[in-house]
Amino acid sequence: MALAGSDSMEEGKGETFLLKAIKIGGVVVLYWFISITMVFLNNYLLDSKDLDAPLFVTFYQCLVTVGLCYGMHLLSHLCPGVIDFPSVKFDLKVCREVLPLSIVFIGMITFNNLCLKHVGVAFYTVGRSLSTVFNVLLSYVILKQTTSFYAILCCGIILGGFWLGVDQEGVAGSLSWTGVFFGVLASACVSLNAIFTKRVMPAVDGNIWKLSFYNNINACILFLPLILVFGEVGHLVHFSRLGDPTFWGMMTLGGVFGFAIGYVTGLQIKFTSPLTHNVSGTAKACAQTVIAVVYNQSSKSFLWWTSNLMVLGGSSAYTWVKGMEMKKVHIPQEESKEKLLGEKSDAGV
């Protein structure tokens, strides 16, 4: 999804450095704002003492995403020169092909929200920090991809930060083992989601918005029996604010931010790079933690902050190491291409 003309990289060549810097800064600020707001908003919705229905909250957000995808599809036809969005039409065959990913996706967003519900925003970064470790582990187990020593060392730093954080939460008396458990499961599902996404992308013509549409349709269908099995219908029936427009407005806003994060993530990668996006995400997580501690007027120990720095530092180092490894692979390929072209030129081809 993009505004018409924003995909043109040629236009950016004539821009001044200041204009480029302002654009990049604006995109990064937008990503930070939407991402941080979404986390706090979800925490508000899930932390409600009146409504204990995390599956329903997640289901509704998926429903909003489906509606927004279809709405953007209609707008792209009404305003073709302004809105660029792929055509999305329900196809049962595509739904079946995307289903394995949708099951992992449900686990990812459900465990993610349950982790947030039990640990809060301040410890959320550490509680959900093992995604990188699971990336390395599952890539080896499923894809048979090996990892360098330096990347494994970075994972070791992340693991150390995770355990130190858990220990310090225990010392402070605020540790939720349930939240930690859900955080570990969410981290595993994030890694599995990345692997399965690559496998099902051909089914949606490689389009991330089509994938989001079908993924969320499947999620909405699969959430319904789960809501019944876990008894959330009873909680909804006795919820006093079920007819309150403010409650539904906040629920809908959560779904809108969930949809928007996909757009701004792609926008940040486009205006910067995947490496810069990861660094920005790490810095955002740090800012998010500080905001949560200040907002809740919490007092945290030196070791607690050290655990966060270890997690964030290890994640940043892992991103840098993988980026350097990709460059080392890319440069020899370019050199071999140049050598081949040179040989063809010498041969008169």
C-alpha positions as CSV (number, residue, x, y, z in Angstrom):
1,M,0.0,0.0,0.0
2,A,1.4,3.4,-0.9
3,L,0.4,6.9,-2.0
4,A,0.7,7.1,-5.8
5,G,4.2,8.0,-6.9
6,S,5.9,7.2,-3.6
7,D,7.3,4.0,-5.1
8,S,9.4,5.9,-7.6
9,M,13.0,5.8,-6.6
10,E,14.0,8.0,-9.5
11,E,12.3,11.0,-7.9
12,G,14.5,10.6,-4.8
13,K,17.7,11.0,-6.8
14,G,17.2,14.8,-7.3
15,E,16.4,15.4,-3.6
16,T,18.7,17.4,-1.3
17,F,20.3,15.7,1.7
18,L,18.1,17.8,4.0
19,L,14.9,16.8,2.3
20,K,15.9,13.1,2.4
21,A,16.8,13.4,6.1
22,I,13.4,15.0,6.9
23,K,11.6,12.2,5.1
24,I,13.5,9.5,6.8
25,G,13.2,11.2,10.2
26,G,9.4,11.5,9.6
27,V,9.0,7.8,8.7
28,V,11.0,6.7,11.7
29,V,9.0,8.9,14.1
30,L,5.8,7.6,12.5
31,Y,7.0,4.0,13.0
32,W,7.9,4.7,16.6
33,F,4.6,6.4,17.4
34,I,2.4,3.7,15.9
35,S,4.4,0.8,17.4
36,I,4.7,2.2,20.9
37,T,1.1,3.4,20.9
38,M,-0.1,0.0,19.8
39,V,1.7,-1.8,22.6
40,F,0.3,0.6,25.3
41,L,-3.2,0.4,23.8
42,N,-3.1,-3.4,23.7
43,N,-1.9,-3.4,27.3
44,Y,-4.8,-1.2,28.3
45,L,-7.4,-3.5,26.5
46,L,-5.9,-6.7,27.9
47,D,-5.3,-5.4,31.4
48,S,-9.0,-4.7,32.0
49,K,-10.2,-6.2,35.2
50,D,-13.8,-6.2,33.9
51,L,-13.1,-8.2,30.8
52,D,-10.9,-11.2,30.9
53,A,-11.2,-12.2,27.2
54,P,-7.8,-11.9,25.4
55,L,-8.8,-14.2,22.6
56,F,-11.9,-12.1,21.8
57,V,-9.8,-8.9,21.8
58,T,-7.3,-10.5,19.4
59,F,-10.2,-11.9,17.2
60,Y,-11.7,-8.4,16.9
61,Q,-8.4,-6.9,15.9
62,C,-8.1,-9.5,13.1
63,L,-11.7,-8.7,12.0
64,V,-10.8,-5.0,11.8
65,T,-7.7,-5.8,9.7
66,V,-9.9,-7.8,7.2
67,G,-12.3,-4.9,7.0
68,L,-9.5,-2.4,6.4
69,C,-7.9,-4.6,3.7
70,Y,-11.2,-4.8,1.9
71,G,-11.8,-1.1,2.4
72,M,-8.4,-0.2,0.9
73,H,-9.1,-2.5,-2.0
74,L,-12.3,-0.6,-2.7
75,L,-10.6,2.8,-2.3
76,S,-7.8,1.8,-4.7
77,H,-10.6,1.3,-7.4
78,L,-12.3,4.5,-6.5
79,C,-9.1,6.6,-6.3
80,P,-6.6,4.7,-8.6
81,G,-4.3,7.7,-8.9
82,V,-4.0,8.2,-5.1
83,I,-4.3,4.8,-3.4
84,D,-2.3,1.7,-4.6
85,F,-3.5,-1.5,-3.0
86,P,-3.7,-5.1,-4.4
87,S,-7.1,-6.6,-5.4
88,V,-8.3,-8.9,-2.6
89,K,-11.1,-11.4,-3.3
90,F,-12.0,-14.4,-1.1
91,D,-10.6,-17.6,-2.6
92,L,-11.1,-20.8,-0.7
93,K,-8.1,-22.5,-2.3
94,V,-5.8,-19.7,-1.2
95,C,-7.2,-19.8,2.3
96,R,-6.4,-23.5,2.5
97,E,-2.8,-22.9,1.3
98,V,-2.3,-20.1,3.8
99,L,-3.8,-22.2,6.7
100,P,-0.6,-23.6,8.1
101,L,0.8,-20.1,8.4
102,S,-2.5,-18.9,9.9
103,I,-2.2,-21.5,12.7
104,V,1.2,-20.2,13.6
105,F,0.0,-16.6,13.2
106,I,-2.8,-17.2,15.8
107,G,-0.3,-18.6,18.2
108,M,2.0,-15.7,17.7
109,I,-0.5,-12.9,18.2
110,T,-2.3,-14.7,21.0
111,F,0.8,-15.6,23.1
112,N,2.1,-12.1,22.3
113,N,-1.0,-10.5,23.8
114,L,-1.1,-12.9,26.8
115,C,2.6,-12.1,27.5
116,L,1.8,-8.4,27.4
117,K,-1.3,-9.0,29.7
118,H,0.7,-10.7,32.4
119,V,4.1,-8.9,32.4
120,G,3.2,-5.4,31.4
121,V,5.0,-3.0,29.0
122,A,8.1,-2.4,31.1
123,F,9.2,-6.1,31.1
124,Y,7.7,-6.9,27.7
125,T,10.9,-6.3,25.7
126,V,12.8,-8.8,27.9
127,G,9.9,-11.2,28.1
128,R,9.7,-11.4,24.3
129,S,13.4,-11.3,23.6
130,L,14.1,-14.8,22.5
131,S,12.9,-14.4,18.9
132,T,16.4,-14.1,17.6
133,V,17.5,-17.2,19.6
134,F,14.6,-19.2,18.1
135,N,15.4,-17.9,14.6
136,V,18.9,-19.5,14.9
137,L,17.6,-22.7,16.4
138,L,14.6,-23.3,14.1
139,S,16.6,-22.2,11.0
140,Y,19.0,-25.1,11.8
141,V,16.3,-27.6,12.7
142,I,13.9,-26.9,9.9
143,L,16.0,-25.3,7.1
144,K,19.3,-26.9,8.0
145,Q,21.0,-23.4,8.0
146,T,24.1,-23.0,10.1
147,T,25.0,-19.9,12.0
148,S,28.4,-18.2,12.6
149,F,30.2,-18.2,15.9
150,Y,29.7,-14.4,16.3
151,A,26.0,-14.7,15.7
152,I,25.7,-17.5,18.3
153,L,27.7,-15.3,20.7
154,C,25.1,-12.5,20.3
155,C,22.4,-15.0,21.1
156,G,24.3,-16.0,24.2
157,I,24.2,-12.3,25.3
158,I,20.5,-12.2,24.7
159,L,19.9,-15.4,26.7
160,G,22.0,-13.9,29.5
161,G,20.0,-10.7,29.5
162,F,16.7,-12.7,29.5
163,W,17.7,-14.8,32.5
164,L,19.0,-11.8,34.4
165,G,15.8,-9.9,33.7
166,V,13.7,-12.9,34.9
167,D,15.8,-13.0,38.1
168,Q,15.5,-9.3,38.7
169,E,11.7,-9.4,38.2
170,G,11.7,-12.2,40.8
171,V,13.8,-10.2,43.2
172,A,11.4,-7.2,42.8
173,G,8.4,-9.5,43.5
174,S,6.7,-8.7,40.2
175,L,7.6,-11.8,38.2
176,S,4.9,-13.6,36.4
177,W,6.0,-17.1,35.3
178,T,2.8,-17.3,33.2
179,G,3.8,-14.2,31.3
180,V,7.4,-15.4,30.8
181,F,6.0,-18.8,29.5
182,F,3.7,-17.0,27.0
183,G,6.6,-14.7,26.1
184,V,8.8,-17.7,25.2
185,L,6.0,-19.3,23.2
186,A,5.4,-16.0,21.4
187,S,9.1,-15.7,20.5
188,A,9.0,-19.3,19.1
189,C,5.9,-18.5,17.0
190,V,7.5,-15.3,15.7
191,S,10.4,-17.3,14.3
192,L,8.0,-20.0,12.9
193,N,5.9,-17.3,11.3
194,A,8.9,-15.9,9.4
195,I,9.7,-19.4,8.1
196,F,6.1,-20.3,7.1
197,T,5.6,-16.9,5.5
198,K,8.4,-17.6,3.0
199,R,6.7,-20.9,2.1
200,V,3.2,-19.6,1.5
201,M,4.1,-16.3,-0.3
202,P,3.8,-17.8,-3.8
203,A,0.1,-18.6,-3.0
204,V,-0.6,-14.9,-2.7
205,D,1.6,-13.8,-5.7
206,G,4.3,-12.6,-3.2
207,N,2.1,-9.8,-2.0
208,I,2.2,-9.1,1.7
209,W,-1.2,-7.4,1.8
210,K,-2.9,-10.3,0.2
211,L,-1.2,-12.5,2.7
212,S,-2.5,-10.3,5.6
213,F,-6.0,-10.5,4.2
214,Y,-6.2,-14.3,4.0
215,N,-4.2,-14.8,7.2
216,N,-6.6,-12.7,9.2
217,I,-9.7,-14.3,7.5
218,N,-8.4,-17.7,8.6
219,A,-7.6,-16.3,12.1
220,C,-11.1,-14.9,12.5
221,I,-12.6,-18.3,11.7
222,L,-10.2,-20.3,13.9
223,F,-10.6,-17.9,16.8
224,L,-14.4,-18.5,17.1
225,P,-14.2,-22.1,18.5
226,L,-11.3,-21.1,20.7
227,I,-13.4,-18.3,22.2
228,L,-16.1,-20.9,23.0
229,V,-13.8,-23.5,24.4
230,F,-12.1,-21.1,26.8
231,G,-15.3,-19.7,28.1
232,E,-14.9,-16.2,27.0
233,V,-18.5,-15.9,25.8
234,G,-19.7,-16.0,29.4
235,H,-17.3,-13.1,30.2
236,L,-18.6,-11.1,27.3
237,V,-22.2,-11.6,28.3
238,H,-21.6,-10.3,31.8
239,F,-19.3,-7.5,30.6
240,S,-21.0,-4.2,31.8
241,R,-19.4,-2.1,29.0
242,L,-20.5,-4.2,26.1
243,G,-22.8,-1.5,24.8
244,D,-20.3,1.3,25.5
245,P,-19.2,3.1,22.3
246,T,-15.9,4.2,24.0
247,F,-15.0,0.5,24.6
248,W,-15.6,-0.4,20.9
249,G,-13.8,2.7,19.8
250,M,-10.7,1.6,21.7
251,M,-11.0,-1.9,20.4
252,T,-11.3,-0.7,16.8
253,L,-8.4,1.7,17.3
254,G,-6.3,-1.2,18.4
255,G,-7.2,-3.0,15.2
256,V,-6.4,0.1,13.1
257,F,-2.9,0.4,14.7
258,G,-2.4,-3.4,14.1
259,F,-3.1,-2.8,10.4
260,A,-1.0,0.4,10.3
261,I,2.1,-1.2,11.8
262,G,2.4,-3.5,8.8
263,Y,2.4,-0.4,6.5
264,V,4.8,1.7,8.5
265,T,7.2,-1.2,8.9
266,G,7.4,-1.6,5.1
267,L,7.7,2.2,4.7
268,Q,10.6,2.4,7.2
269,I,12.4,-0.5,5.4
270,K,11.8,1.2,2.0
271,F,13.2,4.6,3.1
272,T,16.1,3.2,5.1
273,S,17.2,-0.5,4.9
274,P,16.3,-3.8,6.7
275,L,19.4,-3.3,8.9
276,T,18.4,0.2,9.8
277,H,14.9,-0.9,10.5
278,N,16.1,-3.5,13.0
279,V,18.3,-1.0,14.7
280,S,15.4,1.5,14.8
281,G,13.2,-1.3,16.3
282,T,15.7,-2.0,19.0
283,A,16.0,1.7,19.9
284,K,12.2,1.9,19.9
285,A,12.0,-1.0,22.4
286,C,14.5,0.8,24.6
287,A,12.4,4.0,24.5
288,Q,9.2,2.0,25.1
289,T,10.7,0.4,28.2
290,V,11.8,3.8,29.6
291,I,8.3,5.3,28.9
292,A,6.6,2.4,30.7
293,V,8.8,2.7,33.8
294,V,8.3,6.5,34.0
295,Y,4.6,6.2,33.3
296,N,4.1,3.6,36.0
297,Q,6.4,5.4,38.4
298,S,8.4,2.2,38.9
299,S,11.8,1.9,40.6
300,K,14.1,-0.6,38.9
301,S,17.4,-1.9,40.0
302,F,20.7,-1.5,38.2
303,L,20.8,-5.2,37.2
304,W,17.2,-4.9,35.9
305,W,18.4,-2.1,33.5
306,T,21.5,-4.2,32.7
307,S,19.3,-7.1,31.6
308,N,17.5,-4.8,29.2
309,L,20.7,-3.4,27.8
310,M,22.1,-7.0,27.3
311,V,18.9,-8.0,25.4
312,L,18.9,-4.8,23.2
313,G,22.7,-4.8,22.8
314,G,22.8,-8.5,21.8
315,S,19.9,-8.0,19.3
316,S,21.7,-5.0,17.7
317,A,25.0,-6.9,17.6
318,Y,23.2,-9.9,15.9
319,T,21.7,-7.6,13.3
320,W,25.1,-6.0,12.6
321,V,26.8,-9.4,12.4
322,K,24.2,-10.8,9.9
323,G,24.4,-7.6,7.9
324,M,28.2,-8.0,7.6
325,E,27.8,-11.6,6.7
326,M,25.4,-10.8,3.9
327,K,27.8,-8.2,2.5
328,K,30.6,-10.7,2.4
329,V,28.4,-13.1,0.4
330,H,27.2,-10.3,-1.9
331,I,30.6,-8.8,-2.8
332,P,32.1,-12.0,-4.1
333,Q,29.0,-12.5,-6.2
334,E,29.3,-9.1,-7.7
335,E,33.1,-9.6,-8.4
336,S,32.4,-12.9,-10.1
337,K,29.7,-11.2,-12.3
338,E,32.2,-8.5,-13.3
339,K,34.9,-11.1,-14.0
340,L,32.4,-13.1,-16.2
341,L,31.4,-9.9,-18.1
342,G,35.1,-9.1,-18.6
343,E,35.9,-12.5,-20.0
344,K,32.9,-12.2,-22.4
345,S,34.2,-8.8,-23.5
346,D,37.7,-10.1,-24.1
347,A,36.3,-12.9,-26.1
348,G,34.3,-10.5,-28.2
349,V,30.9,-11.7,-27.1
